[in-house]
Amino acid sequence: MVRLFVSVVTVATVVTTMFLVIGGLLTAARTTLGDYDTVRNVALCLAMTWPLLRRAWYPLSLVLWIGFAIQLGDTVVGALHHEVPETVGPLCFAVALFLAAYGLSRSTADGSASI
């Protein structure tokens, strides 16, 4: 059950991130900083997708922890700018990523997520 939840959270994170990346690339107000962000998001998506496809649960848990930290940071940024959608959206992903990373970390520690 943990692996199914982790898989759903990972796929949802990758799809949402790539949607935002494509939207950012199509906007007329592109900046160099935004392009740097795009490259980093694509790399993070690949880092999440590869272990999931390989069923490498421990490496995936590490990437999920990184994703959690990023989303938590995005939540803080949204709150500091008083933007409700930019606060609630990342917060929801931060919670999901935390639960996935925590559950996967615990299950890989006792061997129950291994294949």
Rosetta blueprint (number, residue, H / E / L):
1 M L
2 V H
3 R H
4 L H
5 F H
6 V H
7 S H
8 V H
9 V H
10 T H
11 V H
12 A H
13 T H
14 V H
15 V H
16 T H
17 T H
18 M H
19 F H
20 L H
21 V H
22 I H
23 G H
24 G H
25 L H
26 L H
27 T L
28 A L
29 A L
30 R L
31 T L
32 T H
33 L H
34 G H
35 D H
36 Y H
37 D H
38 T H
39 V H
40 R H
41 N H
42 V H
43 A H
44 L H
45 C H
46 L H
47 A H
48 M H
49 T H
50 W H
51 P H
52 L H
53 L H
54 R H
55 R L
56 A L
57 W H
58 Y H
59 P H
60 L H
61 S H
62 L H
63 V H
64 L H
65 W H
66 I H
67 G H
68 F H
69 A H
70 I H
71 Q H
72 L H
73 G H
74 D H
75 T H
76 V H
77 V H
78 G H
79 A H
80 L H
81 H L
82 H L
83 E L
84 V H
85 P H
86 E H
87 T H
88 V H
89 G H
90 P H
91 L H
92 C H
93 F H
94 A H
95 V H
96 A H
97 L H
98 F H
99 L H
100 A H
101 A H
102 Y H
103 G H
104 L H
105 S H
106 R H
107 S H
108 T H
109 A H
110 D L
111 G L
112 S L
113 A L
114 S L
115 I L
